[in-house]
Amino acid sequence: KTKLIMIKNVKNIASQCDIVIKSNKKIADKELINLNQLVTDVFSSLVEDNLAEKPLLSKGDLPEVFTSKIAINMVFHNLIDNALKYQKSDNVAAITINYAEDSKSHIFEIIDNGIGVEEEHLELIFQPFKRLHTQAEFVGSGLGLAAVKKMVESLGGQISVNSQIGVGSVFTFSIPK
């Protein structure tokens, strides 16, 4: 089982690196993206059909944005994936996506009811290959949030996180209009 987890992690790392490389080449390719559809598709692709209790997704009306599809897809994919993954074993994941805007930016909040992150580790989680948990606890490469930060910044935006252990996390990111 350990070898299978290691193989899955190597494949995950290779996939994340490939996405970052491709997105660096195509980040300038922008198009009008329906975020309602994108988020629904990402969530559906991540939720396992055989789960006894389905995770919950709550979202308001998300806008259409003119941006890089590769980058924005990667951002939502990784944030939703982490919200689903970093849960207590007896917990049903609940994710809320909020949207606001100001005169210059689209602002998104991804709120989860997961395990949370200790305050002293909030900046660390955006660094490549930095993991707070063992592979036995939560499978991952340590690249997901680093890639998210890179994608958000490459779009001209910012990302931050607030979290409370045992309550969950709120990832807030903005991208220019």
C-alpha positions as CSV (number, residue, x, y, z in Angstrom):
1,K,0.0,0.0,0.0
2,T,2.9,2.4,0.8
3,K,4.4,1.8,-2.6
4,L,1.0,2.6,-4.3
5,I,0.8,5.9,-2.3
6,M,4.3,6.8,-3.3
7,I,3.6,6.1,-7.0
8,K,0.4,8.1,-6.8
9,N,2.3,11.0,-5.2
10,V,5.0,10.9,-7.9
11,K,2.3,11.0,-10.6
12,N,0.6,13.9,-8.7
13,I,3.8,15.9,-8.5
14,A,4.5,15.3,-12.2
15,S,1.0,16.3,-13.1
16,Q,1.2,19.5,-11.0
17,C,4.6,20.4,-12.5
18,D,3.2,19.8,-16.0
19,I,0.2,22.1,-15.3
20,V,2.5,24.8,-14.0
21,I,4.8,24.6,-17.0
22,K,1.9,24.6,-19.5
23,S,0.2,27.4,-17.7
24,N,3.3,29.5,-17.8
25,K,3.3,29.2,-21.6
26,K,-0.5,29.9,-21.9
27,I,-1.1,32.3,-19.1
28,A,-1.5,35.1,-21.6
29,D,-4.3,33.2,-23.3
30,K,-7.4,34.7,-21.9
31,E,-11.1,34.0,-22.6
32,L,-14.5,34.6,-21.1
33,I,-15.0,31.8,-18.4
34,N,-18.4,30.9,-16.9
35,L,-17.3,30.3,-13.3
36,N,-20.6,28.7,-12.3
37,Q,-20.0,26.0,-14.8
38,L,-16.3,25.7,-14.1
39,V,-16.8,25.3,-10.3
40,T,-19.6,22.8,-10.8
41,D,-17.5,20.7,-13.2
42,V,-14.4,20.8,-10.9
43,F,-16.5,19.8,-7.9
44,S,-18.2,16.9,-9.8
45,S,-14.8,15.7,-11.1
46,L,-13.5,15.5,-7.5
47,V,-16.4,13.9,-5.7
48,E,-16.3,10.2,-5.6
49,D,-19.6,8.6,-6.7
50,N,-19.3,5.8,-4.1
51,L,-19.2,8.0,-1.1
52,A,-22.0,7.2,1.5
53,E,-22.4,10.9,2.3
54,K,-21.8,13.4,-0.5
55,P,-19.9,16.5,0.3
56,L,-21.9,19.7,0.2
57,L,-21.2,22.6,-2.1
58,S,-22.9,26.0,-1.6
59,K,-22.2,28.8,-3.9
60,G,-23.8,32.0,-4.9
61,D,-24.0,33.3,-8.4
62,L,-20.5,33.4,-9.7
63,P,-19.5,35.8,-12.5
64,E,-18.1,35.3,-16.0
65,V,-14.5,36.5,-16.0
66,F,-12.1,37.2,-18.7
67,T,-9.0,35.3,-17.6
68,S,-6.7,32.3,-18.3
69,K,-8.9,29.1,-18.2
70,I,-5.9,26.9,-17.3
71,A,-4.9,29.1,-14.3
72,I,-8.4,29.7,-12.9
73,N,-9.3,26.0,-13.3
74,M,-6.1,25.1,-11.4
75,V,-6.9,27.5,-8.6
76,F,-10.4,26.2,-8.0
77,H,-9.4,22.6,-8.5
78,N,-6.7,22.7,-5.9
79,L,-8.7,24.7,-3.3
80,I,-11.8,22.5,-3.6
81,D,-9.6,19.3,-3.6
82,N,-7.9,20.4,-0.4
83,A,-11.3,21.3,1.2
84,L,-12.5,17.8,0.4
85,K,-9.2,16.1,1.4
86,Y,-8.3,17.8,4.7
87,Q,-11.3,16.6,6.7
88,K,-11.7,14.6,9.9
89,S,-12.6,11.0,9.0
90,D,-16.1,11.3,10.5
91,N,-16.9,14.6,8.9
92,V,-18.9,15.4,5.8
93,A,-17.1,18.1,3.8
94,A,-19.0,21.3,3.4
95,I,-17.6,24.0,1.0
96,T,-19.0,27.5,0.5
97,I,-17.8,29.7,-2.3
98,N,-18.6,33.4,-1.9
99,Y,-18.1,36.1,-4.5
100,A,-17.7,39.9,-4.2
101,E,-16.3,42.6,-6.3
102,D,-14.9,46.0,-6.0
103,S,-14.0,48.5,-8.7
104,K,-10.8,46.7,-9.8
105,S,-11.1,43.1,-8.6
106,H,-13.2,39.9,-8.5
107,I,-12.9,38.5,-4.9
108,F,-13.6,34.9,-4.0
109,E,-13.8,33.1,-0.7
110,I,-13.5,29.3,-0.5
111,I,-14.7,28.3,3.0
112,D,-14.5,24.7,4.3
113,N,-15.2,22.9,7.5
114,G,-12.0,20.9,7.5
115,I,-9.3,20.3,10.0
116,G,-7.9,23.8,9.8
117,V,-4.3,25.1,9.9
118,E,-2.4,26.5,12.9
119,E,-1.8,30.2,12.7
120,E,2.0,29.8,12.7
121,H,1.8,27.6,9.5
122,L,-0.5,29.8,7.4
123,E,2.4,31.2,5.3
124,L,4.2,27.9,5.2
125,I,1.4,26.1,3.3
126,F,2.0,28.2,0.2
127,Q,5.6,27.1,-0.1
128,P,6.5,24.2,-2.5
129,F,6.9,20.8,-1.0
130,K,6.0,22.0,2.5
131,R,3.6,19.6,4.1
132,L,2.0,19.7,7.6
133,H,0.9,16.1,7.6
134,T,2.3,12.7,6.8
135,Q,1.3,10.8,3.7
136,A,-0.5,8.3,5.9
137,E,-2.7,11.1,7.2
138,F,-3.4,12.9,4.0
139,V,-2.0,12.0,0.5
140,G,-0.5,14.9,-1.4
141,S,2.6,16.4,-3.0
142,G,3.0,19.7,-1.2
143,L,2.7,21.5,-4.5
144,G,-1.0,22.3,-4.7
145,L,-1.2,25.5,-2.7
146,A,2.2,26.7,-4.0
147,A,0.8,26.3,-7.5
148,V,-2.4,28.1,-6.5
149,K,-0.4,31.1,-5.2
150,K,1.7,31.1,-8.4
151,M,-1.4,31.1,-10.6
152,V,-3.3,33.8,-8.7
153,E,-0.2,36.0,-8.7
154,S,0.4,35.4,-12.4
155,L,-3.1,36.6,-13.0
156,G,-2.3,39.8,-11.1
157,G,-4.1,38.8,-8.0
158,Q,-3.5,37.9,-4.3
159,I,-4.3,35.0,-2.0
160,S,-4.5,34.7,1.7
161,V,-5.9,32.3,4.3
162,N,-7.5,32.5,7.7
163,S,-8.0,29.3,9.6
164,Q,-9.0,27.8,12.9
165,I,-8.0,24.3,14.0
166,G,-11.0,22.0,14.1
167,V,-13.3,24.6,12.5
168,G,-11.9,25.0,9.0
169,S,-10.2,27.5,6.6
170,V,-11.2,30.5,4.5
171,F,-9.0,31.0,1.4
172,T,-9.6,34.4,-0.1
173,F,-8.2,35.3,-3.5
174,S,-8.7,38.2,-5.9
175,I,-8.0,38.6,-9.6
176,P,-8.2,41.8,-11.6
177,K,-11.3,42.6,-13.6
